[in-house]
């Protein structure tokens, strides 16, 4: 009885799968609408000259952030679904997840790119002084830490395959 209950409880993860999938779709739809809005602003209103180009670049970097967040949420939804709810879901080979460690590695990879783009967006608009260096070092430390975790995950994956 307890075994059956525990085996069936894996389907509780479906709530996390549905929630992260809905969040992913919502984020990407919002980014898509924002992209159209920015393009219309470029065409009809605001972004003229050098300062306009800077505003447009920042707006597009922010959109990339949103799309990457949507991708992270989608990877989480697909990975959890494959691990707990429906193993064998037809996914591209690079998205297939064998365990939580592999899912963590995929997510960390995208987060590293997201952090880099976040820094780039701040650097483009930064007008203060040398404080950007402290911000950059902070981001670099986080990226380095995530890289070390990613490297550890990859090493464990290689050892498991042997």
N, C-alpha and C positions, 0 to 999 in steps of 0.2 A: 504494500500500500504506500509506504513512504517512498519507495523507489519510483513508483508510478507517478506520485505527486511531484517528486523532484524532476523527473524526466519531463513531465508536462509543463513544469514551471519555466523551462527554457523559453516557452512561447510568450512569457511576460516581456521578453526583450522586444517583442513586436511593437510595444508602445514606444520604446526608444527608437526603433527603426522608423516608424511612422512619423514620430515627432521630428527627428532629424531630417527626414526626407521632406516633410512639409516646410521646415525651416530653410532647407536648401533651395527648394523651388521658390519660396517667397523671396529669399535673398537674390536669386538670379533674376526673377521677374522685376524686382525693384531696381536692380542694376541695369536691366534692359530698358526700363522706362527712363531711368536717369540718363542713360546713354543717348536715347532719342531726344530727351530734353536738352542735353548739352549740345547735340548737333544742331538742333533748332536755334539755340542761343547763338551758336557760332554763325549760322546763316543769317539770322534776322536781327540780332540785337547787339551783343556785348563785346565779343572778343576781337577787337581790332588792335593792330600794332603789336609791339613787343610785349607789353604788359598783358595784352589779351592772350597771346601765345602762352605766356607763363600760367595764366589762369586755366586755359584749356588743358595744358599739360598736367597740372595738379588735379583737375577734374577727372581726367582720364586715368591717372594713377589711382585715384580714389575708387574709380569703377573697377579697376583691376583688383584692388583690395576686396571689393564686394564679390566679384566673381570667384576669387580664390577662396573666400570664406564659404561661398556656396559649394565650391568643389570639395572643401574639407568636410562640410556637413554631408554631402552626398557620399563621399568615401566612407564616412562613419556609418551612414545608413546601410550602404551596400555591404560593408564588411561585417557589421553586426548581423545583418540578415543572412549572409552566407555562413557565418559561424554558428548562429544559434537557431535560426528559424527555418531556412530553406537551403541547405547545402546543395551546391550544383546549379545555383542560379546562373543563367547564361550571361557572363561578364567577359570583357576583354581579358586576356591573359594577365596583363599587368595589374588588373584590379582584383584578381582572385586572392583570397586571404585564407591562409592555412591556420593561423592562430592570432591571438591578440597582439603578440609581439610584432608580427608582420604588419598588422593594421596600424599599430603605433608608429612603425617606421614610415609607412605611407603618409600618415598625418604629419609627422615631424618634418618630412621632406617639403610638404606644401607650406607648413608654418614657417620654415626657414625662408622660403621665397617671399611669403607674405611680409615677414619682418624686413627683408631687404627692400621691398617696394615701399613699405611704410617709411623707412628711413629716407629713401629717395624722394618721396613726396614731401617730407619735412625739409629736406635739404634744398629743394627747389624753391620753397617759399620762405626759407629762413632769412630773416633780416637783422637779427640781433648781432651777436658777436661770436665769440669762441665757444659759446654754450653748445653749439651744434656738435662740437667734438665730444663733449661729455655724453650727449644723447647718442652719438654714433658708437662710442665705446660701450655704452650700456647695451645697445642693440647687438654689438659684436660679441659681447660676453654671453648674452642669451643664445645667439646663433651658435657660438662655439660650444656651449653646454649641450645644445640640442644635437649638434654634430657628433659630440662624444657619445651621446645616447644612441644616435643612429648608427654609429660605428659599432657599438656594442651589440645592438640588435642584429646588424649584418654578420658580425662574428658568430653570434649564437646560431643564426640561420645556417651559416656555412658548416658549423660543427654538427648541427642536427642532420644535415644532408649527408654527412660522411658515414 
